Amino acid sequence: MGAHLRLVGMALLWGASWPAGKMVAQNMPPLAAASLRFLLAAMVLLPWMYYSVGFAGLKKWTAQRWMGMALAGATGVFGYAALFLMGLKHIPAGKAALLITLNPVVTLLLAVWIFRERINGVIALGMAVAAMGAVVVISHGNPLQVFSGALGVGEWMILGCVACWVSYTLLGRWVMDGVDALSATAVTSTLGALLLLATSLAVEGPQGFVSAFHSSTKAWGALLFLAWGATALAYAWYFSGVKSLGAGAASGYITLVPVIGVILSALLLGESVDSSMLIGGAMAVLGTAVMNWGRRVKS
């Protein structure tokens, strides 16, 4: 029972990251805020890694593995975190949370193409339903808009988040074999944080951090939640769930994240939920659930 409760807690934390990210995006320069998020997260992840598995294993990593970790940090942390906050400046948090349901669909499509993974009919059906649901959400119920260039900058940035996360996941197949999840998360988070710091100083200048430090208490509370709640604690609970129940069962709880994101965005930010979000969101979540179920069905 403890493992299931921790995974529900993980889904709550990740779902709440969307309204929290919106609060941060509205009050802080995005690159400075993103770098502070992961620098603060590294302050927890690195000691956790040291006391759990130690740093000795890092000395055995090859140059190729370090390069792979750097690429993973550049995509899954630097790219994702920057586009996450920049995108939330332009679109509602609930809508962004639903668009992220494309992550498993695109990841699996590319895994089939690149790694020749096999899928069955149930998985394919789930992928199709989830993808159609995301199209309904992104196009406000008019799918033809996707092909007419009517998407806004916010939608494109969140789709960029999808591209970054998919790249990070696929890179993991290449460079993280034999590396425990905690070490991979701590190292990629730290490397990504350093990239975000350098980019923030180059693009926003020191004034970006001055502005962030002078933001409201509410904004800082949201930022600390993103760093220590939605990053460090959520990953701890997720890893614990994977260890106790297996990756398949644990990943099923991720289906709850967009639903929680939409509900909390409506409750905390007063965001409206139109019919296209309800219909498309239900399709996206249902499709993701069918995909997870399909993984347990023999081809």
Disulfide bonds with the S-S distance in Angstrom:
none
